[in-house]
């Protein structure tokens, strides 16, 4: 998902609301609870679609490995001067 004109706090808030809504879903015939792990990355100068998606993907896998049903923020990349 792309959330334009959002700061990091708004993006994390959106991700948390989505995570909570998915966890509340009840699917007929499925006894298990469905959850999501979400990675949030903030665009930085010099980012390409590939780099920002890669950082969000890495954060998502940290959420999965950290216990699932979580939101993780991607670290800010180092700025080279």
mmCIF file of the N, C-alpha and C atoms, coordinates in Angstrom:
data_MODEL
# 
_entry.id   MODEL 
# 
loop_
_atom_site.group_PDB 
_atom_site.id 
_atom_site.type_symbol 
_atom_site.label_atom_id 
_atom_site.label_alt_id 
_atom_site.label_comp_id 
_atom_site.label_asym_id 
_atom_site.label_entity_id 
_atom_site.label_seq_id 
_atom_site.pdbx_PDB_ins_code 
_atom_site.Cartn_x 
_atom_site.Cartn_y 
_atom_site.Cartn_z 
_atom_site.occupancy 
_atom_site.B_iso_or_equiv 
_atom_site.pdbx_formal_charge 
_atom_site.auth_seq_id 
_atom_site.auth_comp_id 
_atom_site.auth_asym_id 
_atom_site.auth_atom_id 
_atom_site.pdbx_PDB_model_num 
ATOM 1   N N  . UNK A 1 1  ? 0.841   -1.152  0.000  1.00 0.00 ? 1  UNK A N  1 
ATOM 2   C CA . UNK A 1 1  ? 0.000   0.000   0.000  1.00 0.00 ? 1  UNK A CA 1 
ATOM 3   C C  . UNK A 1 1  ? 0.894   1.224   0.000  1.00 0.00 ? 1  UNK A C  1 
ATOM 4   N N  . UNK A 1 2  ? 0.509   2.225   -0.728 1.00 0.00 ? 2  UNK A N  1 
ATOM 5   C CA . UNK A 1 2  ? 1.241   3.480   -0.779 1.00 0.00 ? 2  UNK A CA 1 
ATOM 6   C C  . UNK A 1 2  ? 0.381   4.547   -0.128 1.00 0.00 ? 2  UNK A C  1 
ATOM 7   N N  . UNK A 1 3  ? 0.890   5.183   0.921  1.00 0.00 ? 3  UNK A N  1 
ATOM 8   C CA . UNK A 1 3  ? 0.158   6.238   1.624  1.00 0.00 ? 3  UNK A CA 1 
ATOM 9   C C  . UNK A 1 3  ? 0.898   7.546   1.392  1.00 0.00 ? 3  UNK A C  1 
ATOM 10  N N  . UNK A 1 4  ? 0.458   8.286   0.388  1.00 0.00 ? 4  UNK A N  1 
ATOM 11  C CA . UNK A 1 4  ? 1.127   9.544   0.060  1.00 0.00 ? 4  UNK A CA 1 
ATOM 12  C C  . UNK A 1 4  ? 0.739   10.622  1.060  1.00 0.00 ? 4  UNK A C  1 
ATOM 13  N N  . UNK A 1 5  ? 1.595   11.606  1.181  1.00 0.00 ? 5  UNK A N  1 
ATOM 14  C CA . UNK A 1 5  ? 1.363   12.757  2.063  1.00 0.00 ? 5  UNK A CA 1 
ATOM 15  C C  . UNK A 1 5  ? 1.149   12.332  3.512  1.00 0.00 ? 5  UNK A C  1 
ATOM 16  N N  . UNK A 1 6  ? 1.838   11.291  3.935  1.00 0.00 ? 6  UNK A N  1 
ATOM 17  C CA . UNK A 1 6  ? 1.731   10.798  5.306  1.00 0.00 ? 6  UNK A CA 1 
ATOM 18  C C  . UNK A 1 6  ? 3.111   10.817  5.940  1.00 0.00 ? 6  UNK A C  1 
ATOM 19  N N  . UNK A 1 7  ? 3.160   11.229  7.197  1.00 0.00 ? 7  UNK A N  1 
ATOM 20  C CA . UNK A 1 7  ? 4.430   11.103  7.907  1.00 0.00 ? 7  UNK A CA 1 
ATOM 21  C C  . UNK A 1 7  ? 4.512   9.691   8.486  1.00 0.00 ? 7  UNK A C  1 
ATOM 22  N N  . UNK A 1 8  ? 5.624   9.378   9.108  1.00 0.00 ? 8  UNK A N  1 
ATOM 23  C CA . UNK A 1 8  ? 5.837   8.010   9.587  1.00 0.00 ? 8  UNK A CA 1 
ATOM 24  C C  . UNK A 1 8  ? 4.805   7.622   10.641 1.00 0.00 ? 8  UNK A C  1 
ATOM 25  N N  . UNK A 1 9  ? 4.429   8.555   11.505 1.00 0.00 ? 9  UNK A N  1 
ATOM 26  C CA . UNK A 1 9  ? 3.437   8.227   12.537 1.00 0.00 ? 9  UNK A CA 1 
ATOM 27  C C  . UNK A 1 9  ? 2.085   7.893   11.920 1.00 0.00 ? 9  UNK A C  1 
ATOM 28  N N  . UNK A 1 10 ? 1.689   8.635   10.896 1.00 0.00 ? 10 UNK A N  1 
ATOM 29  C CA . UNK A 1 10 ? 0.420   8.343   10.217 1.00 0.00 ? 10 UNK A CA 1 
ATOM 30  C C  . UNK A 1 10 ? 0.486   7.000   9.500  1.00 0.00 ? 10 UNK A C  1 
ATOM 31  N N  . UNK A 1 11 ? 1.623   6.702   8.881  1.00 0.00 ? 11 UNK A N  1 
ATOM 32  C CA . UNK A 1 11 ? 1.772   5.429   8.164  1.00 0.00 ? 11 UNK A CA 1 
ATOM 33  C C  . UNK A 1 11 ? 1.724   4.247   9.135  1.00 0.00 ? 11 UNK A C  1 
ATOM 34  N N  . UNK A 1 12 ? 2.387   4.386   10.271 1.00 0.00 ? 12 UNK A N  1 
ATOM 35  C CA . UNK A 1 12 ? 2.363   3.309   11.266 1.00 0.00 ? 12 UNK A CA 1 
ATOM 36  C C  . UNK A 1 12 ? 0.957   3.171   11.844 1.00 0.00 ? 12 UNK A C  1 
ATOM 37  N N  . UNK A 1 13 ? 0.279   4.290   12.085 1.00 0.00 ? 13 UNK A N  1 
ATOM 38  C CA . UNK A 1 13 ? -1.099  4.241   12.576 1.00 0.00 ? 13 UNK A CA 1 
ATOM 39  C C  . UNK A 1 13 ? -2.021  3.533   11.602 1.00 0.00 ? 13 UNK A C  1 
ATOM 40  N N  . UNK A 1 14 ? -1.874  3.822   10.310 1.00 0.00 ? 14 UNK A N  1 
ATOM 41  C CA . UNK A 1 14 ? -2.672  3.153   9.284  1.00 0.00 ? 14 UNK A CA 1 
ATOM 42  C C  . UNK A 1 14 ? -2.383  1.654   9.278  1.00 0.00 ? 14 UNK A C  1 
ATOM 43  N N  . UNK A 1 15 ? -1.117  1.298   9.338  1.00 0.00 ? 15 UNK A N  1 
ATOM 44  C CA . UNK A 1 15 ? -0.740  -0.118  9.340  1.00 0.00 ? 15 UNK A CA 1 
ATOM 45  C C  . UNK A 1 15 ? -1.312  -0.832  10.569 1.00 0.00 ? 15 UNK A C  1 
ATOM 46  N N  . UNK A 1 16 ? -1.267  -0.178  11.719 1.00 0.00 ? 16 UNK A N  1 
ATOM 47  C CA . UNK A 1 16 ? -1.819  -0.784  12.941 1.00 0.00 ? 16 UNK A CA 1 
ATOM 48  C C  . UNK A 1 16 ? -3.333  -0.975  12.836 1.00 0.00 ? 16 UNK A C  1 
ATOM 49  N N  . UNK A 1 17 ? -4.025  0.005   12.243 1.00 0.00 ? 17 UNK A N  1 
ATOM 50  C CA . UNK A 1 17 ? -5.480  -0.140  12.069 1.00 0.00 ? 17 UNK A CA 1 
ATOM 51  C C  . UNK A 1 17 ? -5.795  -1.289  11.120 1.00 0.00 ? 17 UNK A C  1 
ATOM 52  N N  . UNK A 1 18 ? -5.050  -1.411  10.035 1.00 0.00 ? 18 UNK A N  1 
ATOM 53  C CA . UNK A 1 18 ? -5.252  -2.522  9.095  1.00 0.00 ? 18 UNK A CA 1 
ATOM 54  C C  . UNK A 1 18 ? -4.986  -3.863  9.775  1.00 0.00 ? 18 UNK A C  1 
ATOM 55  N N  . UNK A 1 19 ? -3.904  -3.930  10.555 1.00 0.00 ? 19 UNK A N  1 
ATOM 56  C CA . UNK A 1 19 ? -3.562  -5.158  11.262 1.00 0.00 ? 19 UNK A CA 1 
ATOM 57  C C  . UNK A 1 19 ? -4.678  -5.564  12.218 1.00 0.00 ? 19 UNK A C  1 
ATOM 58  N N  . UNK A 1 20 ? -5.206  -4.604  12.961 1.00 0.00 ? 20 UNK A N  1 
ATOM 59  C CA . UNK A 1 20 ? -6.281  -4.889  13.914 1.00 0.00 ? 20 UNK A CA 1 
ATOM 60  C C  . UNK A 1 20 ? -7.561  -5.323  13.200 1.00 0.00 ? 20 UNK A C  1 
ATOM 61  N N  . UNK A 1 21 ? -7.893  -4.674  12.087 1.00 0.00 ? 21 UNK A N  1 
ATOM 62  C CA . UNK A 1 21 ? -9.102  -5.046  11.344 1.00 0.00 ? 21 UNK A CA 1 
ATOM 63  C C  . UNK A 1 21 ? -8.998  -6.462  10.795 1.00 0.00 ? 21 UNK A C  1 
ATOM 64  N N  . UNK A 1 22 ? -7.837  -6.822  10.273 1.00 0.00 ? 22 UNK A N  1 
ATOM 65  C CA . UNK A 1 22 ? -7.663  -8.182  9.747  1.00 0.00 ? 22 UNK A CA 1 
ATOM 66  C C  . UNK A 1 22 ? -7.797  -9.193  10.881 1.00 0.00 ? 22 UNK A C  1 
ATOM 67  N N  . UNK A 1 23 ? -7.227  -8.894  12.047 1.00 0.00 ? 23 UNK A N  1 
ATOM 68  C CA . UNK A 1 23 ? -7.286  -9.824  13.180 1.00 0.00 ? 23 UNK A CA 1 
ATOM 69  C C  . UNK A 1 23 ? -8.721  -10.041 13.666 1.00 0.00 ? 23 UNK A C  1 
ATOM 70  N N  . UNK A 1 24 ? -9.610  -9.066  13.411 1.00 0.00 ? 24 UNK A N  1 
ATOM 71  C CA . UNK A 1 24 ? -11.008 -9.196  13.815 1.00 0.00 ? 24 UNK A CA 1 
ATOM 72  C C  . UNK A 1 24 ? -11.845 -10.011 12.831 1.00 0.00 ? 24 UNK A C  1 
ATOM 73  N N  . UNK A 1 25 ? -11.322 -10.256 11.636 1.00 0.00 ? 25 UNK A N  1 
ATOM 74  C CA . UNK A 1 25 ? -12.074 -10.996 10.621 1.00 0.00 ? 25 UNK A CA 1 
ATOM 75  C C  . UNK A 1 25 ? -12.380 -12.414 11.083 1.00 0.00 ? 25 UNK A C  1 
ATOM 76  N N  . UNK A 1 26 ? -13.569 -12.851 10.809 1.00 0.00 ? 26 UNK A N  1 
ATOM 77  C CA . UNK A 1 26 ? -13.954 -14.236 11.046 1.00 0.00 ? 26 UNK A CA 1 
ATOM 78  C C  . UNK A 1 26 ? -14.409 -14.793 9.708  1.00 0.00 ? 26 UNK A C  1 
ATOM 79  N N  . UNK A 1 27 ? -13.744 -15.842 9.275  1.00 0.00 ? 27 UNK A N  1 
ATOM 80  C CA . UNK A 1 27 ? -14.022 -16.427 7.967  1.00 0.00 ? 27 UNK A CA 1 
ATOM 81  C C  . UNK A 1 27 ? -14.743 -17.748 8.171  1.00 0.00 ? 27 UNK A C  1 
ATOM 82  N N  . UNK A 1 28 ? -15.907 -17.846 7.559  1.00 0.00 ? 28 UNK A N  1 
ATOM 83  C CA . UNK A 1 28 ? -16.721 -19.053 7.703  1.00 0.00 ? 28 UNK A CA 1 
ATOM 84  C C  . UNK A 1 28 ? -15.936 -20.271 7.247  1.00 0.00 ? 28 UNK A C  1 
ATOM 85  N N  . UNK A 1 29 ? -15.927 -21.300 8.073  1.00 0.00 ? 29 UNK A N  1 
ATOM 86  C CA . UNK A 1 29 ? -15.234 -22.539 7.751  1.00 0.00 ? 29 UNK A CA 1 
ATOM 87  C C  . UNK A 1 29 ? -13.769 -22.545 8.154  1.00 0.00 ? 29 UNK A C  1 
ATOM 88  N N  . UNK A 1 30 ? -13.273 -21.427 8.630  1.00 0.00 ? 30 UNK A N  1 
ATOM 89  C CA . UNK A 1 30 ? -11.870 -21.346 9.054  1.00 0.00 ? 30 UNK A CA 1 
ATOM 90  C C  . UNK A 1 30 ? -11.846 -21.066 10.550 1.00 0.00 ? 30 UNK A C  1 
ATOM 91  N N  . UNK A 1 31 ? -11.336 -22.018 11.302 1.00 0.00 ? 31 UNK A N  1 
ATOM 92  C CA . UNK A 1 31 ? -11.304 -21.864 12.754 1.00 0.00 ? 31 UNK A CA 1 
ATOM 93  C C  . UNK A 1 31 ? -10.156 -20.982 13.222 1.00 0.00 ? 31 UNK A C  1 
ATOM 94  N N  . UNK A 1 32 ? -9.098  -20.910 12.434 1.00 0.00 ? 32 UNK A N  1 
ATOM 95  C CA . UNK A 1 32 ? -7.933  -20.132 12.820 1.00 0.00 ? 32 UNK A CA 1 
ATOM 96  C C  . UNK A 1 32 ? -8.178  -18.636 12.626 1.00 0.00 ? 32 UNK A C  1 
ATOM 97  N N  . UNK A 1 33 ? -7.518  -17.847 13.448 1.00 0.00 ? 33 UNK A N  1 
ATOM 98  C CA . UNK A 1 33 ? -7.544  -16.394 13.280 1.00 0.00 ? 33 UNK A CA 1 
ATOM 99  C C  . UNK A 1 33 ? -6.565  -16.015 12.178 1.00 0.00 ? 33 UNK A C  1 
ATOM 100 N N  . UNK A 1 34 ? -6.960  -15.090 11.336 1.00 0.00 ? 34 UNK A N  1 
ATOM 101 C CA . UNK A 1 34 ? -6.092  -14.588 10.274 1.00 0.00 ? 34 UNK A CA 1 
ATOM 102 C C  . UNK A 1 34 ? -5.416  -13.324 10.791 1.00 0.00 ? 34 UNK A C  1 
ATOM 103 N N  . UNK A 1 35 ? -4.096  -13.251 10.625 1.00 0.00 ? 35 UNK A N  1 
ATOM 104 C CA . UNK A 1 35 ? -3.352  -12.063 11.034 1.00 0.00 ? 35 UNK A CA 1 
ATOM 105 C C  . UNK A 1 35 ? -2.423  -11.639 9.909  1.00 0.00 ? 35 UNK A C  1 
ATOM 106 N N  . UNK A 1 36 ? -1.873  -10.435 10.046 1.00 0.00 ? 36 UNK A N  1 
ATOM 107 C CA . UNK A 1 36 ? -0.918  -9.935  9.054  1.00 0.00 ? 36 UNK A CA 1 
ATOM 108 C C  . UNK A 1 36 ? 0.300   -9.362  9.766  1.00 0.00 ? 36 UNK A C  1 
ATOM 109 N N  . UNK A 1 37 ? 1.405   -9.424  9.085  1.00 0.00 ? 37 UNK A N  1 
ATOM 110 C CA . UNK A 1 37 ? 2.629   -8.752  9.506  1.00 0.00 ? 37 UNK A CA 1 
ATOM 111 C C  . UNK A 1 37 ? 2.893   -7.678  8.463  1.00 0.00 ? 37 UNK A C  1 
ATOM 112 N N  . UNK A 1 38 ? 3.148   -6.459  8.924  1.00 0.00 ? 38 UNK A N  1 
ATOM 113 C CA . UNK A 1 38 ? 3.269   -5.326  8.007  1.00 0.00 ? 38 UNK A CA 1 
ATOM 114 C C  . UNK A 1 38 ? 4.601   -4.618  8.239  1.00 0.00 ? 38 UNK A C  1 
ATOM 115 N N  . UNK A 1 39 ? 5.274   -4.298  7.149  1.00 0.00 ? 39 UNK A N  1 
ATOM 116 C CA . UNK A 1 39 ? 6.496   -3.498  7.202  1.00 0.00 ? 39 UNK A CA 1 
ATOM 117 C C  . UNK A 1 39 ? 6.218   -2.117  6.651  1.00 0.00 ? 39 UNK A C  1 
ATOM 118 N N  . UNK A 1 40 ? 6.658   -1.091  7.357  1.00 0.00 ? 40 UNK A N  1 
ATOM 119 C CA . UNK A 1 40 ? 6.461   0.302   6.953  1.00 0.00 ? 40 UNK A CA 1 
ATOM 120 C C  . UNK A 1 40 ? 7.808   0.913   6.622  1.00 0.00 ? 40 UNK A C  1 
ATOM 121 N N  . UNK A 1 41 ? 7.923   1.496   5.451  1.00 0.00 ? 41 UNK A N  1 
ATOM 122 C CA . UNK A 1 41 ? 9.144   2.202   5.047  1.00 0.00 ? 41 UNK A CA 1 
ATOM 123 C C  . UNK A 1 41 ? 8.751   3.599   4.586  1.00 0.00 ? 41 UNK A C  1 
ATOM 124 N N  . UNK A 1 42 ? 9.569   4.569   4.942  1.00 0.00 ? 42 UNK A N  1 
ATOM 125 C CA . UNK A 1 42 ? 9.330   5.958   4.573  1.00 0.00 ? 42 UNK A CA 1 
ATOM 126 C C  . UNK A 1 42 ? 10.262  6.324   3.432  1.00 0.00 ? 42 UNK A C  1 
ATOM 127 N N  . UNK A 1 43 ? 9.697   6.971   2.415  1.00 0.00 ? 43 UNK A N  1 
ATOM 128 C CA . UNK A 1 43 ? 10.500  7.379   1.263  1.00 0.00 ? 43 UNK A CA 1 
ATOM 129 C C  . UNK A 1 43 ? 11.597  8.330   1.702  1.00 0.00 ? 43 UNK A C  1 
ATOM 130 N N  . UNK A 1 44 ? 12.786  8.113   1.158  1.00 0.00 ? 44 UNK A N  1 
ATOM 131 C CA . UNK A 1 44 ? 13.939  8.972   1.404  1.00 0.00 ? 44 UNK A CA 1 
ATOM 132 C C  . UNK A 1 44 ? 14.472  9.473   0.075  1.00 0.00 ? 44 UNK A C  1 
ATOM 133 N N  . UNK A 1 45 ? 15.078  10.662  0.047  1.00 0.00 ? 45 UNK A N  1 
ATOM 134 C CA . UNK A 1 45 ? 15.677  11.142  -1.202 1.00 0.00 ? 45 UNK A CA 1 
ATOM 135 C C  . UNK A 1 45 ? 16.625  10.083  -1.769 1.00 0.00 ? 45 UNK A C  1 
ATOM 136 N N  . UNK A 1 46 ? 16.517  9.853   -3.041 1.00 0.00 ? 46 UNK A N  1 
ATOM 137 C CA . UNK A 1 46 ? 17.348  8.851   -3.712 1.00 0.00 ? 46 UNK A CA 1 
ATOM 138 C C  . UNK A 1 46 ? 16.709  7.480   -3.786 1.00 0.00 ? 46 UNK A C  1 
ATOM 139 N N  . UNK A 1 47 ? 15.571  7.296   -3.103 1.00 0.00 ? 47 UNK A N  1 
ATOM 140 C CA . UNK A 1 47 ? 14.885  6.007   -3.171 1.00 0.00 ? 47 UNK A CA 1 
ATOM 141 C C  . UNK A 1 47 ? 14.332  5.750   -4.567 1.00 0.00 ? 47 UNK A C  1 
ATOM 142 N N  . UNK A 1 48 ? 14.328  4.498   -4.935 1.00 0.00 ? 48 UNK A N  1 
ATOM 143 C CA . UNK A 1 48 ? 13.612  4.037   -6.122 1.00 0.00 ? 48 UNK A CA 1 
ATOM 144 C C  . UNK A 1 48 ? 12.466  3.170   -5.622 1.00 0.00 ? 48 UNK A C  1 
ATOM 145 N N  . UNK A 1 49 ? 11.577  2.786   -6.494 1.00 0.00 ? 49 UNK A N  1 
ATOM 146 C CA . UNK A 1 49 ? 10.515  1.862   -6.093 1.00 0.00 ? 49 UNK A CA 1 
ATOM 147 C C  . UNK A 1 49 ? 11.127  0.598   -5.504 1.00 0.00 ? 49 UNK A C  1 
ATOM 148 N N  . UNK A 1 50 ? 12.188  0.132   -6.119 1.00 0.00 ? 50 UNK A N  1 
ATOM 149 C CA . UNK A 1 50 ? 12.827  -1.109  -5.675 1.00 0.00 ? 50 UNK A CA 1 
ATOM 150 C C  . UNK A 1 50 ? 13.402  -0.964  -4.269 1.00 0.00 ? 50 UNK A C  1 
ATOM 151 N N  . UNK A 1 51 ? 14.071  0.136   -3.954 1.00 0.00 ? 51 UNK A N  1 
ATOM 152 C CA . UNK A 1 51 ? 14.713  0.269   -2.647 1.00 0.00 ? 51 UNK A CA 1 
ATOM 153 C C  . UNK A 1 51 ? 13.691  0.443   -1.529 1.00 0.00 ? 51 UNK A C  1 
ATOM 154 N N  . UNK A 1 52 ? 12.647  1.220   -1.755 1.00 0.00 ? 52 UNK A N  1 
ATOM 155 C CA . UNK A 1 52 ? 11.668  1.418   -0.687 1.00 0.00 ? 52 UNK A CA 1 
ATOM 156 C C  . UNK A 1 52 ? 10.859  0.146   -0.445 1.00 0.00 ? 52 UNK A C  1 
ATOM 157 N N  . UNK A 1 53 ? 10.530  -0.574  -1.511 1.00 0.00 ? 53 UNK A N  1 
ATOM 158 C CA . UNK A 1 53 ? 9.807   -1.839  -1.349 1.00 0.00 ? 53 UNK A CA 1 
ATOM 159 C C  . UNK A 1 53 ? 10.703  -2.862  -0.651 1.00 0.00 ? 53 UNK A C  1 
ATOM 160 N N  . UNK A 1 54 ? 11.966  -2.867  -0.968 1.00 0.00 ? 54 UNK A N  1 
ATOM 161 C CA . UNK A 1 54 ? 12.896  -3.784  -0.323 1.00 0.00 ? 54 UNK A CA 1 
ATOM 162 C C  . UNK A 1 54 ? 12.985  -3.506  1.178  1.00 0.00 ? 54 UNK A C  1 
ATOM 163 N N  . UNK A 1 55 ? 13.054  -2.221  1.567  1.00 0.00 ? 55 UNK A N  1 
ATOM 164 C CA . UNK A 1 55 ? 13.111  -1.890  2.998  1.00 0.00 ? 55 UNK A CA 1 
ATOM 165 C C  . UNK A 1 55 ? 11.817  -2.276  3.701  1.00 0.00 ? 55 UNK A C  1 
ATOM 166 N N  . UNK A 1 56 ? 10.660  -2.043  3.057  1.00 0.00 ? 56 UNK A N  1 
ATOM 167 C CA . UNK A 1 56 ? 9.371   -2.430  3.655  1.00 0.00 ? 56 UNK A CA 1 
ATOM 168 C C  . UNK A 1 56 ? 9.291   -3.952  3.773  1.00 0.00 ? 56 UNK A C  1 
ATOM 169 N N  . UNK A 1 57 ? 9.771   -4.656  2.777  1.00 0.00 ? 57 UNK A N  1 
ATOM 170 C CA . UNK A 1 57 ? 9.769   -6.121  2.791  1.00 0.00 ? 57 UNK A CA 1 
ATOM 171 C C  . UNK A 1 57 ? 10.647  -6.653  3.929  1.00 0.00 ? 57 UNK A C  1 
ATOM 172 N N  . UNK A 1 58 ? 11.818  -6.066  4.094  1.00 0.00 ? 58 UNK A N  1 
ATOM 173 C CA . UNK A 1 58 ? 12.701  -6.478  5.192  1.00 0.00 ? 58 UNK A CA 1 
ATOM 174 C C  . UNK A 1 58 ? 12.015  -6.246  6.546  1.00 0.00 ? 58 UNK A C  1 
ATOM 175 N N  . UNK A 1 59 ? 11.344  -5.110  6.695  1.00 0.00 ? 59 UNK A N  1 
ATOM 176 C CA . UNK A 1 59 ? 10.632  -4.810  7.945  1.00 0.00 ? 59 UNK A CA 1 
ATOM 177 C C  . UNK A 1 59 ? 9.493   -5.804  8.170  1.00 0.00 ? 59 UNK A C  1 
ATOM 178 N N  . UNK A 1 60 ? 8.800   -6.183  7.092  1.00 0.00 ? 60 UNK A N  1 
ATOM 179 C CA . UNK A 1 60 ? 7.716   -7.162  7.215  1.00 0.00 ? 60 UNK A CA 1 
ATOM 180 C C  . UNK A 1 60 ? 8.265   -8.507  7.722  1.00 0.00 ? 60 UNK A C  1 
ATOM 181 N N  . UNK A 1 61 ? 9.398   -8.930  7.191  1.00 0.00 ? 61 UNK A N  1 
ATOM 182 C CA . UNK A 1 61 ? 9.976   -10.195 7.641  1.00 0.00 ? 61 UNK A CA 1 
ATOM 183 C C  . UNK A 1 61 ? 10.459  -10.106 9.081  1.00 0.00 ? 61 UNK A C  1 
ATOM 184 N N  . UNK A 1 62 ? 10.932  -8.930  9.516  1.00 0.00 ? 62 UNK A N  1 
ATOM 185 C CA . UNK A 1 62 ? 11.269  -8.754  10.932 1.00 0.00 ? 62 UNK A CA 1 
ATOM 186 C C  . UNK A 1 62 ? 10.015  -8.897  11.788 1.00 0.00 ? 62 UNK A C  1 
ATOM 187 N N  . UNK A 1 63 ? 8.885   -8.379  11.300 1.00 0.00 ? 63 UNK A N  1 
ATOM 188 C CA . UNK A 1 63 ? 7.618   -8.522  12.037 1.00 0.00 ? 63 UNK A CA 1 
ATOM 189 C C  . UNK A 1 63 ? 7.225   -9.997  12.126 1.00 0.00 ? 63 UNK A C  1 
ATOM 190 N N  . UNK A 1 64 ? 7.374   -10.724 11.033 1.00 0.00 ? 64 UNK A N  1 
ATOM 191 C CA . UNK A 1 64 ? 7.044   -12.160 11.046 1.00 0.00 ? 64 UNK A CA 1 
ATOM 192 C C  . UNK A 1 64 ? 7.931   -12.915 12.024 1.00 0.00 ? 64 UNK A C  1 
ATOM 193 N N  . UNK A 1 65 ? 9.220   -12.642 11.977 1.00 0.00 ? 65 UNK A N  1 
ATOM 194 C CA . UNK A 1 65 ? 10.169  -13.351 12.846 1.00 0.00 ? 65 UNK A CA 1 
ATOM 195 C C  . UNK A 1 65 ? 10.062  -12.879 14.293 1.00 0.00 ? 65 UNK A C  1 
ATOM 196 N N  . UNK A 1 66 ? 9.495   -11.702 14.512 1.00 0.00 ? 66 UNK A N  1 
ATOM 197 C CA . UNK A 1 66 ? 9.357   -11.161 15.862 1.00 0.00 ? 66 UNK A CA 1 
ATOM 198 C C  . UNK A 1 66 ? 8.091   -11.599 16.570 1.00 0.00 ? 66 UNK A C  1 
ATOM 199 N N  . UNK A 1 67 ? 7.306   -12.448 15.948 1.00 0.00 ? 67 UNK A N  1 
ATOM 200 C CA . UNK A 1 67 ? 6.110   -12.953 16.608 1.00 0.00 ? 67 UNK A CA 1 
ATOM 201 C C  . UNK A 1 67 ? 4.844   -12.851 15.785 1.00 0.00 ? 67 UNK A C  1 
ATOM 202 N N  . UNK A 1 68 ? 4.920   -12.307 14.602 1.00 0.00 ? 68 UNK A N  1 
ATOM 203 C CA . UNK A 1 68 ? 3.764   -12.168 13.702 1.00 0.00 ? 68 UNK A CA 1 
ATOM 204 C C  . UNK A 1 68 ? 2.708   -11.229 14.275 1.00 0.00 ? 68 UNK A C  1 
ATOM 205 N N  . UNK A 1 69 ? 1.738   -10.886 13.426 1.00 0.00 ? 69 UNK A N  1 
ATOM 206 C CA . UNK A 1 69 ? 0.649   -9.987  13.810 1.00 0.00 ? 69 UNK A CA 1 
ATOM 207 C C  . UNK A 1 69 ? 1.207   -8.699  14.419 1.00 0.00 ? 69 UNK A C  1 
ATOM 208 N N  . UNK A 1 70 ? 2.178   -8.132  13.707 1.00 0.00 ? 70 UNK A N  1 
ATOM 209 C CA . UNK A 1 70 ? 2.865   -6.928  14.177 1.00 0.00 ? 70 UNK A CA 1 
ATOM 210 C C  . UNK A 1 70 ? 3.135   -5.977  13.028 1.00 0.00 ? 70 UNK A C  1 
ATOM 211 N N  . UNK A 1 71 ? 3.464   -4.751  13.397 1.00 0.00 ? 71 UNK A N  1 
ATOM 212 C CA . UNK A 1 71 ? 3.929   -3.739  12.447 1.00 0.00 ? 71 UNK A CA 1 
ATOM 213 C C  . UNK A 1 71 ? 5.357   -3.402  12.829 1.00 0.00 ? 71 UNK A C  1 
ATOM 214 N N  . UNK A 1 72 ? 6.244   -3.400  11.843 1.00 0.00 ? 72 UNK A N  1 
ATOM 215 C CA . UNK A 1 72 ? 7.640   -3.018  12.061 1.00 0.00 ? 72 UNK A CA 1 
ATOM 216 C C  . UNK A 1 72 ? 7.995   -1.889  11.110 1.00 0.00 ? 72 UNK A C  1 
ATOM 217 N N  . UNK A 1 73 ? 8.749   -0.942  11.615 1.00 0.00 ? 73 UNK A N  1 
ATOM 218 C CA . UNK A 1 73 ? 9.215   0.177   10.800 1.00 0.00 ? 73 UNK A CA 1 
ATOM 219 C C  . UNK A 1 73 ? 10.611  -0.133  10.263 1.00 0.00 ? 73 UNK A C  1 
ATOM 220 N N  . UNK A 1 74 ? 10.809  0.141   8.998  1.00 0.00 ? 74 UNK A N  1 
ATOM 221 C CA . UNK A 1 74 ? 12.139  -0.038  8.408  1.00 0.00 ? 74 UNK A CA 1 
ATOM 222 C C  . UNK A 1 74 ? 13.065  1.049   8.921  1.00 0.00 ? 74 UNK A C  1 
ATOM 223 N N  . UNK A 1 75 ? 14.308  0.708   9.228  1.00 0.00 ? 75 UNK A N  1 
ATOM 224 C CA . UNK A 1 75 ? 15.252  1.749   9.656  1.00 0.00 ? 75 UNK A CA 1 
ATOM 225 C C  . UNK A 1 75 ? 15.501  2.734   8.517  1.00 0.00 ? 75 UNK A C  1 
ATOM 226 N N  . UNK A 1 76 ? 15.804  3.942   8.910  1.00 0.00 ? 76 UNK A N  1 
ATOM 227 C CA . UNK A 1 76 ? 16.152  4.956   7.903  1.00 0.00 ? 76 UNK A CA 1 
ATOM 228 C C  . UNK A 1 76 ? 17.518  4.612   7.324  1.00 0.00 ? 76 UNK A C  1 
ATOM 229 N N  . UNK A 1 77 ? 17.671  4.687   6.012  1.00 0.00 ? 77 UNK A N  1 
ATOM 230 C CA . UNK A 1 77 ? 18.981  4.401   5.427  1.00 0.00 ? 77 UNK A CA 1 
ATOM 231 C C  . UNK A 1 77 ? 19.983  5.497   5.806  1.00 0.00 ? 77 UNK A C  1 
ATOM 232 N N  . UNK A 1 78 ? 21.240  5.133   5.862  1.00 0.00 ? 78 UNK A N  1 
ATOM 233 C CA . UNK A 1 78 ? 22.291  6.114   6.159  1.00 0.00 ? 78 UNK A CA 1 
ATOM 234 C C  . UNK A 1 78 ? 22.377  7.117   5.032  1.00 0.00 ? 78 UNK A C  1 
ATOM 235 N N  . UNK A 1 79 ? 22.600  8.354   5.371  1.00 0.00 ? 79 UNK A N  1 
ATOM 236 C CA . UNK A 1 79 ? 22.754  9.419   4.377  1.00 0.00 ? 79 UNK A CA 1 
ATOM 237 C C  . UNK A 1 79 ? 24.242  9.635   4.161  1.00 0.00 ? 79 UNK A C  1 
ATOM 238 N N  . UNK A 1 80 ? 24.655  9.504   2.927  1.00 0.00 ? 80 UNK A N  1 
ATOM 239 C CA . UNK A 1 80 ? 26.068  9.718   2.593  1.00 0.00 ? 80 UNK A CA 1 
ATOM 240 C C  . UNK A 1 80 ? 26.260  11.173  2.195  1.00 0.00 ? 80 UNK A C  1 
ATOM 241 N N  . UNK A 1 81 ? 27.244  11.788  2.812  1.00 0.00 ? 81 UNK A N  1 
ATOM 242 C CA . UNK A 1 81 ? 27.546  13.204  2.499  1.00 0.00 ? 81 UNK A CA 1 
ATOM 243 C C  . UNK A 1 81 ? 28.782  13.313  1.661  1.00 0.00 ? 81 UNK A C  1 
# 
